[in-house]
Amino acid sequence: MMGLYQGIIKTIVGGDDVTIGVTNHPLPATEQQQGIQQFVNTIFAILMILMGFPFIPSAFIVFMVREKENKSKHIQLVSGVSPHAFWISTWFWDYLCYQIPLWFTIGTLKYFDIKSLIEGDNFTAVLYLFLLYGPAMAGFCYCCSFYFKNHTTAQIFVIFFSFLTGFLLAIASFFMQIIEDTRDINQTLIMFYRLIPGFCFGHGLLAINAAPIITWSYNPDAIKSLPPLDAKIAGDDINYLLAEAFGYTLLAIIIEYVNATPMLFSWITQCIYRTPPVAEFEEDSDVREEEERVATAAASMRSGESCEDAIMVDGLTKVYPGGKFAVKGLSIGIPYGTCFGLLGINGAGKTTTLSILSGEFPPSAGSAWLAGKDILTKASEVRRLIGYCPQVRLWCEERTARGAKRQSTANTPATRFGRR
């Protein structure tokens, strides 16, 4: 059709250089179209945030579990660092590091002009969510770190858990609120969901963008949407994050104090795991003599008399869940001025015994005294009297050893001139 009109105009005008140009001026988008487009853009931005932010808390927990794994945390506590100083300083450092992704994300939202998240009261609510998510998730990870023994497992768990709760569970709860049949059960479950900081963060962002839909689910006749800081939109999520930012950190400190108080922790573990009786076995005569001597000295210690031994261990027993004995009724006294070496085959309980004496964890039965101080009742005083070198090499030592090994390998003739 365009070619036909081009031929007609050339015939009428009588020139070959005559052309027809078309300019299209579409009508401006309506308010409804602009709102739909902005809603879609905002949802896409929120989904990208919720898929990326689960990687942040993994950095909080990996160093905590690694410090427990290589005993560096225990060394700090033995050296005199109080549990509250350890966790509060860690919390401040993690929150300081969190500022980098926080403000980078805020800047990205501003740059791409996501109006639903950066304008008016919406931006205030979004900023509260971002500022509180980091410290709340840090405290939550600290509490979880006590459960893990391997930092890789802890990191993977936190990433998947944060993704499931902050992304999938938040979206599922959002749709359950919209659907009338599931609305009541969602309002009951959401109180438990909000105990997870990641859910509060994801649900709050979705609710801010979909405030008209959330308002309609509560009141179909409402003309105006609820404000973003309303409890039914993002207000409750913000309040929960504020409480969790301090509550979970305080809980981690309490758990650490329980672990650092062997008598209390031993009582709790014995209530959960009953210590099985130690099977009788034939002992050497010198072992029986030492047990009798230690038992007599321990009885004198309990009555308030002084101790002649620097270290006295009376019937020390450690049983792990499942009934596995690590130490079976160890009794020994070490006099002052003695250089003593504890020898035994793998699994004999040497490391466990030293860990109990240094206060890393309590015994299942029995007791011990260091310089006349009971490790169960005066753990903090005992730690001031000892030094402790862990069996696991620290991270800096591992790096130094690997560097020395690479340097040694690089200087070998086989490496320099090729393997013969």
QUITA-V328333 format. One record per residue. N is the residue number from 1. RES is the residue in three letters. PSI is psi in whole degrees, -180 to 180 (none if undefined). Layout:
n:res:psi
N:RES:PSI
N:RES:PSI
This chain:
n:res:psi
1:MET:-38
2:MET:-38
3:GLY:-34
4:LEU:-47
5:TYR:-33
6:GLN:-42
7:GLY:-40
8:ILE:-44
9:ILE:-33
10:LYS:-37
11:THR:-41
12:ILE:-47
13:VAL:-33
14:GLY:33
15:GLY:146
16:ASP:-14
17:ASP:13
18:VAL:131
19:THR:161
20:ILE:129
21:GLY:145
22:VAL:130
23:THR:130
24:ASN:123
25:HIS:93
26:PRO:158
27:LEU:146
28:PRO:146
29:ALA:142
30:THR:167
31:GLU:-38
32:GLN:-43
33:GLN:-42
34:GLN:-40
35:GLY:-41
36:ILE:-43
37:GLN:-42
38:GLN:-38
39:PHE:-44
40:VAL:-44
41:ASN:-41
42:THR:-43
43:ILE:-43
44:PHE:-43
45:ALA:-42
46:ILE:-41
47:LEU:-39
48:MET:-40
49:ILE:-44
50:LEU:-21
51:MET:-23
52:GLY:-35
53:PHE:-23
54:PRO:-18
55:PHE:-18
56:ILE:-51
57:PRO:-21
58:SER:-29
59:ALA:-27
60:PHE:-42
61:ILE:-28
62:VAL:-39
63:PHE:-33
64:MET:-46
65:VAL:-36
66:ARG:-39
67:GLU:-35
68:LYS:-35
69:GLU:-42
70:ASN:12
71:LYS:7
72:SER:-33
73:LYS:-43
74:HIS:-37
75:ILE:-41
76:GLN:-43
77:LEU:-39
78:VAL:-34
79:SER:-5
80:GLY:2
81:VAL:126
82:SER:151
83:PRO:-41
84:HIS:-35
85:ALA:-38
86:PHE:-49
87:TRP:-37
88:ILE:-42
89:SER:-39
90:THR:-42
91:TRP:-45
92:PHE:-40
93:TRP:-44
94:ASP:-39
95:TYR:-35
96:LEU:-43
97:CYS:-31
98:TYR:-22
99:GLN:-27
100:ILE:-58
101:PRO:-29
102:LEU:-57
103:TRP:-25
104:PHE:-41
105:THR:-44
106:ILE:-43
107:GLY:-37
108:THR:-41
109:LEU:-40
110:LYS:-41
111:TYR:-43
112:PHE:4
113:ASP:54
114:ILE:87
115:LYS:-36
116:SER:-16
117:LEU:-11
118:ILE:7
119:GLU:137
120:GLY:-141
121:ASP:-24
122:ASN:-42
123:PHE:-37
124:THR:-45
125:ALA:-42
126:VAL:-42
127:LEU:-41
128:TYR:-44
129:LEU:-45
130:PHE:-42
131:LEU:-34
132:LEU:-20
133:TYR:-44
134:GLY:-57
135:PRO:-34
136:ALA:-44
137:MET:-31
138:ALA:-48
139:GLY:-38
140:PHE:-42
141:CYS:-35
142:TYR:-43
143:CYS:-38
144:CYS:-26
145:SER:-24
146:PHE:-21
147:TYR:-27
148:PHE:149
149:LYS:-13
150:ASN:127
151:HIS:-29
152:THR:-46
153:THR:-42
154:ALA:-42
155:GLN:-46
156:ILE:-42
157:PHE:-47
158:VAL:-39
159:ILE:-49
160:PHE:-41
161:PHE:-43
162:SER:-37
163:PHE:-43
164:LEU:-42
165:THR:-40
166:GLY:-20
167:PHE:-66
168:LEU:-45
169:LEU:-36
170:ALA:-42
171:ILE:-42
172:ALA:-43
173:SER:-36
174:PHE:-46
175:PHE:-33
176:MET:-30
177:GLN:-32
178:ILE:-41
179:ILE:128
180:GLU:-37
181:ASP:-27
182:THR:5
183:ARG:-44
184:ASP:-45
185:ILE:-32
186:ASN:-41
187:GLN:-24
188:THR:-45
189:LEU:-29
190:ILE:-23
191:MET:-34
192:PHE:-36
193:TYR:-38
194:ARG:-6
195:LEU:-11
196:ILE:117
197:PRO:-36
198:GLY:-36
199:PHE:-44
200:CYS:-40
201:PHE:-51
202:GLY:-44
203:HIS:-39
204:GLY:-43
205:LEU:-44
206:LEU:-40
207:ALA:-36
208:ILE:-43
209:ASN:-31
210:ALA:36
211:ALA:-40
212:PRO:-38
213:ILE:-43
214:ILE:-42
215:THR:-44
216:TRP:-35
217:SER:-30
218:TYR:-35
219:ASN:96
220:PRO:-20
221:ASP:1
222:ALA:139
223:ILE:-38
224:LYS:143
225:SER:151
226:LEU:148
227:PRO:154
228:PRO:-27
229:LEU:4
230:ASP:149
231:ALA:-31
232:LYS:-14
233:ILE:-91
234:ALA:-1
235:GLY:-47
236:ASP:-38
237:ASP:-42
238:ILE:-43
239:ASN:-42
240:TYR:-44
241:LEU:-39
242:LEU:-43
243:ALA:-39
244:GLU:-29
245:ALA:-36
246:PHE:-32
247:GLY:-47
248:TYR:-36
249:THR:-41
250:LEU:-39
251:LEU:-39
252:ALA:-39
253:ILE:-41
254:ILE:-44
255:ILE:-39
256:GLU:-39
257:TYR:-35
258:VAL:-43
259:ASN:-33
260:ALA:-3
261:THR:89
262:PRO:-36
263:MET:-44
264:LEU:-45
265:PHE:-37
266:SER:-39
267:TRP:-41
268:ILE:-46
269:THR:-34
270:GLN:-28
271:CYS:-30
272:ILE:-47
273:TYR:114
274:ARG:132
275:THR:120
276:PRO:154
277:PRO:146
278:VAL:128
279:ALA:139
280:GLU:142
281:PHE:161
282:GLU:130
283:GLU:155
284:ASP:158
285:SER:-38
286:ASP:-30
287:VAL:-42
288:ARG:-39
289:GLU:-42
290:GLU:-40
291:GLU:-42
292:GLU:-41
293:ARG:-45
294:VAL:-40
295:ALA:-41
296:THR:-44
297:ALA:-37
298:ALA:-38
299:ALA:-38
300:SER:-38
301:MET:-42
302:ARG:-24
303:SER:-1
304:GLY:3
305:GLU:164
306:SER:164
307:CYS:138
308:GLU:-13
309:ASP:145
310:ALA:-40
311:ILE:129
312:MET:126
313:VAL:124
314:ASP:107
315:GLY:37
316:LEU:127
317:THR:137
318:LYS:122
319:VAL:128
320:TYR:159
321:PRO:133
322:GLY:-5
323:GLY:13
324:LYS:122
325:PHE:129
326:ALA:-37
327:VAL:133
328:LYS:97
329:GLY:48
330:LEU:129
331:SER:124
332:ILE:147
333:GLY:134
334:ILE:115
335:PRO:163
336:TYR:146
337:GLY:12
338:THR:134
339:CYS:111
340:PHE:135
341:GLY:130
342:LEU:111
343:LEU:153
344:GLY:164
345:ILE:170
346:ASN:132
347:GLY:6
348:ALA:-20
349:GLY:16
350:LYS:-52
351:THR:-39
352:THR:-42
353:THR:-47
354:LEU:-34
355:SER:-38
356:ILE:-43
357:LEU:-31
358:SER:-2
359:GLY:17
360:GLU:-41
361:PHE:159
362:PRO:163
363:PRO:159
364:SER:-28
365:ALA:163
366:GLY:-177
367:SER:177
368:ALA:154
369:TRP:136
370:LEU:118
371:ALA:37
372:GLY:5
373:LYS:131
374:ASP:128
375:ILE:-19
376:LEU:-36
377:THR:-19
378:LYS:50
379:ALA:-41
380:SER:-36
381:GLU:-35
382:VAL:-40
383:ARG:-26
384:ARG:-15
385:LEU:-6
386:ILE:161
387:GLY:154
388:TYR:129
389:CYS:118
390:PRO:161
391:GLN:-28
392:VAL:135
393:ARG:142
394:LEU:166
395:TRP:-43
396:CYS:-36
397:GLU:-37
398:GLU:-43
399:ARG:-42
400:THR:-43
401:ALA:-41
402:ARG:-40
403:GLY:-41
404:ALA:-37
405:LYS:-42
406:ARG:-40
407:GLN:-39
408:SER:-40
409:THR:-37
410:ALA:-24
411:ASN:0
412:THR:147
413:PRO:-36
414:ALA:-31
415:THR:-39
416:ARG:-37
417:PHE:6
418:GLY:148
419:ARG:129
420:ARG:none
